Amino acid sequence: MGTSSPTGRLARLTRSTAVAVVAVILAALILPGPVAGRTYAPGVVAARDYARHRIGAEQFRCLDALWERESRWNPLAHNRTSGAHGIPQAFPGVKMARYGAGWRTDPLVQVKWGLAYVRSRYGTACRALDHAYLTGWY
């Protein structure tokens, strides 16, 4: 039965901690998600920029979290159970037609509708996100 010195245990702990830190960093660089700097289609990038410009950086952080949760910013996202559609998961999706004929696929049309909905129903994106956390929907 061998014994290990405190220095040896510390070296192993330090090495395993270093491996864990590297794994977390690599995962953040590789895996998609809002923390990892997800990439989006050009139309979605433009729609996100539009939203950020309209509501400011602080509210956009809430909106980003909300719509990442709802649709992962996918304009083609469709909930077969409820019929909710698009980036903001409008129910029914046809409501977005007021903002443009391309409501089924156009990220900018969907974001414009979604911003108006959030503003009219909750006042701010952060209030909408709070509601979603509390109830599971917005």
C-alpha positions, 0 to 999 in steps of 0.5 A: 500500500503506497502513500502519496505526498500532499504535493503529489495530490495537489499536482493531480488536483491541479492537473485535473482542474486544468483539464476541466477548465480547458474542457469548459472553454472548448465547449463554450467555443464549440457548442451552440448557444447564447453563451458560446456566441452562436452563429445565425443565418444572415437574415436572423442576424439582421433581425437580431440587430434590428431588435437590439437597436429598437430596445437597447442592449439591456432589454435585448439580453432579456429578449435574446434569452426569451426567444432563444428559449422559445425557438432558438431564433429559428424563423421556421420553428413550429409547435405542432401541438399549439400551432405557435410559429416562428422566432417569437412563437406567435399563436396563431402564427398568421397574426404576424401577417400584419407585419408582412407577407413573408411572416412564415419565414422572414425573421425581420417580419417575425421580430417586428411582430414579436417586439410589438407583442412584447411591448403591448403585453408586458411593457418590456422584454425583461418583464416578458422573460420574468413571466416566462420563467414564472409560468412557462409561457409568455 
